[in-house]
Amino acid sequence: QVQLVESGGGLVQAGGSLRLSCAASGNIFGIRDMAWFRHTPGNERNFVAAVDWSGRSTDYADSVKGRFTISRDNAKNTLYLQMNSLKPEDTAVYYCATGGYVQTRSRAAEYYYWGQGTQVTVSS
């Protein structure tokens, strides 16, 4: 099993920045693709960004492209999401997820393990 723990969420004004982290532990041998999703009450869990095992191939939702950057440090078993130019509509609980080689990176069902989430609130 793999355990994922997100951190770095908080309250920030519109236009500000936050850096989220996701620390992986347990049986990390099979970890390959990793991703960030976000969820708001009454809405589906939406794809934010994904990165392959090497950290060189990334995907972003159109709504965050140019503002967010996903990265990973495999030596530290940690996934990151740098969020700049934050908007109120970015307010959500952010989850990190991982699996093997994911066929469709934006599909939540493709991922085996999920963290508990970290709250990001962006004020107007």
N, C-alpha and C positions, 0 to 999 in steps of 0.2 A: 504494500500500500504506500501511497504518497500523501504527505500532508503539505498543504499550502496555507501560508499565513500572510495576509495582506496587511500593510501598514502605510501610513503617510497621508491618510485622508484628513479632512478638516474643513473649516469654514474659511472662505476666501472671497474677496470682492471681485466683481467682474473685471476682467483684464489681468487678473493676477495669475500666479503659477503655483502648481503643486507637483511633487514628485512622489509617485506611489511605488512601493516595493512589494515583492511577493517572494518570500523565502520558502524554498522547497526542502523537505526532509523525508526520511524513510527510504523506501526503495526507489532511488532516483535513477537507477541504471537505464530504465526504459523510457525516460523522459525525452521527448523530441520536440515537437511543436508546442508552443505556449501562446496564450492569448489573454486579452482583457475583454470582459463583457461588462455591461452596466444594466441596472434594473431600477425602475421606478414603480411605485405602487399602481396596480391596475394595468400595467403594460408588460409586454414581453421582454425577456432578457435580450438586449441588443448588442451586437458585435461592435467592438471598438477598434481593436488592433490585434495582430498576430505576428509571430516571428518564428522562423524555423530554427533548427538545432544549432546552426552556425552563427545565428544572429545577423546574417547578411541579407536574408530574404524577408521582407516585411509586407504586410497588408494593412490598410487602414479603411475605416468607414469614411464615406465622403464627408460626413458632418465634422470629422476631426482632422481630416487631412490638412497638413500644413501647420497645425497647431500642436498636435500630440506626437511624441516620438516613443516608440517601443524599443527596448533593448534588453539584453541579458548578459549576465556575467556567470558563465558556467563554472568557473573556479569557485565562486561563492554560492552557487546554486540559487541565484536570485534573478528575478525578472523585474523590470522597471517600466514605468510609464511616466514620462515627463510631459506634463500638461501645461501649456502656455496659452495666453489670451483666453482665459476661461470665460464662459458665458453662463448665464443662469440656466439655460437648457442643458448644461452639462451636469447639473445636480442629479445625483443618483448614488446607489450603492454599487461600488466597483468590485468585480470579482476577477481573480486570476484563475486560469484553467490550464490543464495540460493533458496530453495524451501521447500516443505514439506518433506515427506519421499520419497526420490528419488529411483526409481527402478534400474536404471543403472547410477551409479555415474559419469562415464566418458562421458556421452551423454549430450551435451550442451542443447538440447531441453527439457530436464527434469527439468530445473531450471526456476523459475518464474521471478526472479528479478536479475538485473545485475548492477554493478557499472559502472562508466565512464571510468575506466582504468587508469593505471599508467605506465609510460614508464620506462623500464629497458634496459640499453645499456651497454654491456660488450665489452670492447676494447681488441684487441689482445696484 
